[in-house]
Amino acid sequence: MRHAPAYGLLAAGLGLAACAPIPVEQAERQCYAQFAPKPPITGEAGMGVTNSGFSSKMKVEMNIGASVQGDPSAAYDSCVYRKSGRMPTRPLYSY
């Protein structure tokens, strides 16, 4: 039981290390994945009848939009700052 205080200090140190800032490049990658523009959802459907009868075709493209309200670039900047403690070295739209 002589090692119990040492284990407690080790656990406290690891807990504080989890709160430490991460490198700005890693924060940029994580925040870009979160705030990057999403591609539109597309689809196509068709329906028909044989012998040149009734035929119909439909093409759909939906843009769900950004996952954040307001300016995605500002949200990206604040995300990088929260994670790394530094402002991003590259803007959101430079990727």
C-alpha positions in Angstrom: 0.0 0.0 0.0 3.0 2.3 -0.1 2.4 3.0 -3.8 -1.1 4.3 -3.4 -0.1 8.0 -3.3 2.1 7.6 -6.3 -0.8 6.0 -8.3 -3.0 8.9 -7.3 -0.4 11.5 -8.5 0.0 9.6 -11.8 -3.8 9.5 -12.3 -4.0 13.3 -11.6 -1.2 14.0 -14.0 -2.8 12.0 -16.8 -6.1 13.8 -16.1 -4.4 17.2 -16.5 -2.5 16.1 -19.6 -5.9 15.3 -21.3 -6.8 19.0 -20.9 -3.5 20.3 -22.4 -3.6 22.1 -25.7 -2.9 20.1 -28.8 -0.7 21.2 -31.7 -2.4 23.7 -34.0 -2.0 21.5 -37.1 -3.9 18.7 -35.3 -6.6 21.1 -34.1 -7.0 22.4 -37.7 -7.5 18.9 -39.0 -10.1 18.0 -36.3 -12.0 21.3 -36.7 -11.9 21.2 -40.5 -13.6 17.7 -40.4 -16.3 19.3 -38.2 -17.0 22.5 -40.1 -16.0 21.7 -43.7 -18.6 22.3 -46.4 -20.7 19.2 -47.0 -21.3 17.9 -50.5 -24.9 18.0 -51.7 -27.0 14.9 -51.6 -28.0 13.8 -55.1 -30.2 11.1 -56.5 -32.0 10.0 -59.6 -35.1 7.9 -60.1 -37.0 6.7 -63.1 -40.3 4.9 -63.9 -41.7 3.6 -67.1 -44.0 1.4 -69.1 -43.0 -0.8 -72.0 -43.8 -0.2 -75.7 -43.2 3.5 -75.6 -45.8 4.1 -73.0 -45.7 6.3 -69.9 -42.3 7.3 -68.8 -41.1 9.6 -66.0 -37.7 10.6 -64.7 -36.7 12.7 -61.7 -33.4 14.1 -60.6 -33.0 15.4 -57.0 -30.1 17.5 -55.6 -30.5 18.7 -52.0 -28.0 20.9 -50.2 -28.5 20.4 -46.5 -26.1 23.3 -45.8 -23.6 23.9 -43.0 -23.9 22.1 -39.7 -23.4 25.4 -37.8 -25.4 28.5 -37.6 -23.7 31.7 -38.6 -20.3 31.9 -40.2 -18.6 28.5 -40.5 -15.2 30.2 -40.8 -15.6 31.9 -37.5 -16.7 28.7 -35.9 -13.6 26.9 -37.3 -11.4 29.7 -35.9 -12.8 29.5 -32.5 -12.7 25.7 -32.5 -9.0 25.7 -33.4 -8.3 28.3 -30.7 -10.2 26.3 -28.0 -8.3 23.1 -28.9 -4.8 24.5 -29.4 -4.7 27.9 -27.7 -3.5 29.5 -31.0 -5.3 30.9 -34.0 -5.3 28.8 -37.1 -2.4 29.0 -39.5 -4.7 28.3 -42.5 -8.3 29.6 -43.0 -11.1 27.2 -43.4 -11.6 27.6 -47.1 -7.9 27.1 -48.0 -8.1 23.3 -47.8 
